Amino acid sequence: MSFALGLTGSIGMGKSTTAKLFAEAGCEVWDADAAVHRLYDVGGAAVEPLRALFPDAVENECVSRDALKRIIGANPYALKQIEQVVHPLVAEDRAKFRATARSDILVFDIPLLFETGGNTAMDAVVCVSIPPEIQQERVLARGTMSLEQFLQIREKQMPNDEKVSRSDYVVITDTVDHAREQVHKIVAEIRKTLVHA
């Protein structure tokens, strides 16, 4: 039996970097965002059901995230309908990964782990964290969103302090080396418990 480790954290906290560090440490990583990309891509399992609901959502045989944003903006019920299609497909993708992965520790990189109740399916949870001013600085430095958009996203996510207090482990992502050190410590600790299990 593999150990299921949930990895979560708010936007700009360094979750993707931390996921790579877990992979470096010999863990297999399942990425929720990548799963959604696969489902939305040409031939992906979400394309036809979403086309049936919202024909405008599909462009060039893939689901367009921009089109979905417009649809959600115009229709208050659209998000719920989209989630009813996408969430079960994501769960299926995750189950497939779990059934075929071979590593002793499986890391599930899920941004909204607590918000969706996904933490209940994990053996432990790691939250990435940095002070809010660094978080804001990092997100705005990407140049992909305005301060207003960032604040709206952060508003929708569970407060960082709450995520941290509900997690078994916390990785402070101030530098990559510091994050790597913490990841190796977590992996070593989990492997020790697996040996004694």
MIMI-996042 format. One line per 10 residues: number of its first residue (from 0); their letters; for each residue x, y, z of C-alpha. Coordinates in steps of 0.1 Angstrom, whole numbers, plus 5000, padded with zeros to 4 digits. Each point is the difference from the previous one (the first is absolute). Example, Ala and Ser with C-alpha at 12.3 -4.5 7.8 and 13.67 -1.06 7.14 Angstrom:
! residues 2
0 = as = 5123 4955 5078  5014 5034 4993;
//
This chain:
! residues 197
0 = msfalgltgs = 5000 5000 5000  5013 5034 4991  4998 5030 5023  4977 5027 4986  5014 5035 5007  4978 5030 4991  5019 5031 4989  4981 5033 5001  5005 5037 5003  4986 5032 4988;
10 = igmgksttak = 5009 5018 4967  5037 5011 4998  5011 4980 5030  5025 4978 4981  4979 4968 4997  5012 4991 4965  5036 5003 5011  4994 4980 5031  4983 4973 4979  5031 4997 4979;
20 = lfaeagcevw = 5021 4997 5031  4979 4971 5012  5005 4984 4965  5037 5005 5004  4998 4982 5033  4986 4969 4983  4963 5006 5005  4975 4997 4972  4979 5031 4996  4964 5004 4987;
30 = dadaavhrly = 4992 5036 4990  4963 5010 5000  5006 5030 4976  5018 4977 4975  4971 4975 5002  4976 5028 4991  5022 5010 4971  4999 4964 4987  4962 4998 5004  4997 5033 4980;
40 = dvggaavepl = 5025 4991 4973  4991 4986 4966  4983 4966 5006  4998 5007 5037  4971 4985 5020  4985 5033 5009  4998 5014 4964  4968 4984 4988  4980 5003 5033  5009 5037 5003;
50 = ralfpdaven = 4992 5006 4963  4966 4985 5006  4994 5025 5028  5017 5030 4986  5008 4997 4963  5020 5033 5001  5024 4985 5026  5017 4978 4973  5025 5016 4976  5022 4981 4976;
60 = ecvsrdalkr = 4988 4967 5016  5011 5009 5035  4983 5017 5029  5011 5037 5002  5006 5012 5035  4994 5036 4988  4967 4990 4985  4991 4983 5033  5009 5032 5020  4976 5020 4977;
70 = iiganpyalk = 4972 4974 5004  5004 5000 5038  5001 5038 5000  4967 5001 4981  4982 4971 5017  5000 4996 5038  4990 4963 4997  5027 4991 4975  5028 4993 5024  4979 4974 5019;
80 = qieqvvhplv = 4991 4983 4967  5036 5000 4989  5012 4986 5033  4974 4972 4998  5016 4989 4967  5037 5006 5009  5003 4989 5037  4990 4963 4994  5024 4999 4970  5028 5014 5021;
90 = aedrakfrat = 4993 4975 5028  5002 4972 4974  5033 5012 4987  5013 5001 5036  4987 4965 5007  5018 4987 4969  5033 5016 5012  4996 4985 5034  4994 4965 4985  5030 5001 4978;
100 = arsdilvfdi = 5026 5020 5019  5029 4980 5015  5016 5024 5025  4998 4996 5037  4988 5036 5004  4974 5015 4976  4997 5038 5000  4966 5015 4990  5006 5036 4989  4965 5015 5005;
110 = pllfetggnt = 4996 5038 5004  4965 4998 5016  5006 4968 5020  4983 5013 5032  4973 5019 4982  4989 4969 4981  5003 4977 5030  5028 4980 4982  5021 5000 5031  4979 4972 5015;
120 = amdavvcvsi = 5013 4976 4973  5037 5007 5010  5022 4984 5026  5016 5035 5007  5000 5035 4986  5028 5024 4992  4993 5037 4996  5024 5024 4983  5002 5034 5016  5017 5034 4998;
130 = ppeiqqervl = 4990 5035 5014  4971 5016 4981  5021 5029 4987  5025 4976 4984  4970 4980 4986  4986 5032 4984  5035 5010 4987  5005 4966 4983  4966 4998 4983  5002 5036 4987;
140 = argtmsleqf = 5036 4993 4987  4986 4973 4977  4982 5028 4981  4970 4978 4993  4975 5018 5022  4991 5033 5016  5001 5007 5038  4962 5000 4999  4998 4966 4983  5025 4986 5025;
150 = lqirekqmpn = 4981 5014 5030  4968 4984 4986  5016 4966 4997  5015 5002 5035  4966 5010 5014  4985 4968 4986  5027 4978 5015  5000 4988 5036  5022 5024 5021  5037 4989 5001;
160 = dekvsrsdyv = 5001 4999 5038  4970 4976 5000  5017 4977 4974  5032 5000 5020  4982 4992 5033  4981 4971 4984  5031 4985 4984  5024 4973 5014  5030 5016 4984  5009 5035 4988;
170 = vitdtvdhar = 5027 5009 4975  5012 5036 5001  5010 5008 4964  5021 5031 5006  5029 4984 4980  5002 4969 4979  5028 4985 5022  4980 5006 5032  4969 4984 4984  5021 4970 4988;
180 = eqvhkivaei = 5014 4995 5035  4965 4999 5015  4987 4977 4972  5028 4975 5006  4993 5001 5038  4963 4992 4994  5008 4972 4976  5025 4985 5024  4975 5002 5028  4972 4984 4980;
190 = rktlvha = 5024 4972 4988  5009 4993 5036  4964 4995 5009  4995 4977 4969  5028 4978 5011  4985 4995 5034  4964 4996 4987;
//
